[in-house]
Amino acid sequence: MESKLEFQESKLYYTIGEVAEMLNVNTSLLRFWEKEFPEIRPTKNKKGTRSYTQQDIQLLHRIHYLTKECGLTLDGARQQLKNDKSPDKNLQLVNTLNEMKNFLIQMKQSI
């Protein structure tokens, strides 16, 4: 399960569908995490449509990393977020390696 966290420079807000696609998860999981992690607070319009900022998405990506890749429980992920407010070096490394992998795959396909 590989996430593809890519932001558009000019875009300030993202829909729940766009975020789900970036993280390669279902929208229902994002709604569930929103209930479980009080730090996740997307803005909602009168109809209840969620709008996520890049900071929201980075937090969701961190939760995804902790639960799906590190295998932590929700309580474990909550504790990790509480104890460690700085960006995780392993998460940055995984993101960089995934970017390199995608780049190499694109190069191979273009040959």
C-alpha positions as CSV (number, residue, x, y, z in Angstrom):
1,M,0.0,0.0,0.0
2,E,1.9,3.0,-1.3
3,S,0.8,6.6,-0.8
4,K,1.5,9.2,-3.3
5,L,1.6,12.5,-1.4
6,E,1.9,15.2,-4.1
7,F,0.7,18.7,-3.6
8,Q,-0.2,21.2,-6.3
9,E,1.7,24.4,-5.6
10,S,-1.3,26.7,-6.3
11,K,-3.8,24.7,-4.4
12,L,-4.7,25.6,-0.8
13,Y,-7.5,23.1,-0.1
14,Y,-8.1,19.5,-1.1
15,T,-11.3,17.4,-1.1
16,I,-11.6,14.2,0.9
17,G,-11.5,12.2,-2.4
18,E,-8.2,13.8,-3.4
19,V,-6.7,13.2,0.0
20,A,-7.9,9.5,0.0
21,E,-6.3,9.1,-3.4
22,M,-3.0,10.6,-2.2
23,L,-2.9,8.2,0.7
24,N,-4.3,5.3,-1.2
25,V,-7.1,4.8,1.4
26,N,-10.9,4.9,1.4
27,T,-12.7,8.2,2.4
28,S,-14.4,6.3,5.2
29,L,-11.0,5.7,6.8
30,L,-10.2,9.4,6.7
31,R,-13.6,10.1,8.4
32,F,-12.8,7.5,11.0
33,W,-9.4,8.9,11.7
34,E,-11.0,12.4,12.0
35,K,-13.1,11.0,14.9
36,E,-10.1,9.2,16.5
37,F,-7.6,12.0,16.3
38,P,-8.7,15.4,17.5
39,E,-5.7,17.0,15.7
40,I,-7.4,16.4,12.4
41,R,-9.8,19.3,11.8
42,P,-10.6,19.8,8.2
43,T,-12.8,22.8,7.5
44,K,-16.4,22.0,6.6
45,N,-18.9,24.1,4.6
46,K,-22.6,24.2,5.4
47,K,-23.2,21.0,3.5
48,G,-20.5,19.2,5.5
49,T,-18.0,19.0,2.7
50,R,-14.5,18.7,4.1
51,S,-11.6,20.8,2.9
52,Y,-8.1,19.7,3.9
53,T,-5.0,21.9,4.0
54,Q,-1.5,20.6,3.3
55,Q,-0.8,20.5,7.0
56,D,-3.9,18.3,7.5
57,I,-2.7,16.0,4.8
58,Q,0.8,15.7,6.3
59,L,-0.8,14.8,9.6
60,L,-2.9,12.2,7.9
61,H,0.1,10.9,6.1
62,R,1.9,10.6,9.4
63,I,-1.0,8.7,10.9
64,H,-1.1,6.4,7.9
65,Y,2.7,5.8,8.2
66,L,2.4,5.0,12.0
67,T,-0.6,2.7,11.7
68,K,-0.2,1.0,8.3
69,E,3.6,0.9,7.8
70,C,4.9,0.8,11.4
71,G,2.0,-1.4,12.6
72,L,1.1,0.8,15.6
73,T,-2.4,0.7,17.1
74,L,-4.5,3.9,17.1
75,D,-3.5,4.4,20.8
76,G,0.1,3.9,19.9
77,A,-0.1,6.3,17.0
78,R,-1.9,8.9,19.3
79,Q,0.9,8.5,21.8
80,Q,3.6,8.8,19.2
81,L,2.0,12.0,17.8
82,K,1.7,13.4,21.4
83,N,5.3,12.7,22.2
84,D,6.9,13.6,19.0
85,K,5.9,16.9,17.5
86,S,8.8,17.0,15.1
87,P,8.7,15.4,11.7
88,D,9.7,11.7,11.7
89,K,13.0,11.1,9.9
90,N,11.9,7.6,8.9
91,L,8.8,9.0,7.3
92,Q,10.9,11.5,5.3
93,L,13.2,8.7,4.2
94,V,10.3,6.6,3.1
95,N,8.8,9.5,1.2
96,T,12.1,10.1,-0.6
97,L,12.5,6.5,-1.4
98,N,9.0,6.2,-2.8
99,E,9.6,9.3,-5.0
100,M,12.8,7.7,-6.3
101,K,11.0,4.4,-6.9
102,N,8.3,6.2,-8.9
103,F,10.8,8.2,-10.9
104,L,12.7,5.0,-11.8
105,I,9.5,3.2,-12.8
106,Q,8.6,6.1,-15.0
107,M,12.1,6.0,-16.6
108,K,11.9,2.3,-17.2
109,Q,8.4,2.7,-18.8
110,S,9.7,5.4,-21.1
111,I,12.6,3.2,-22.5
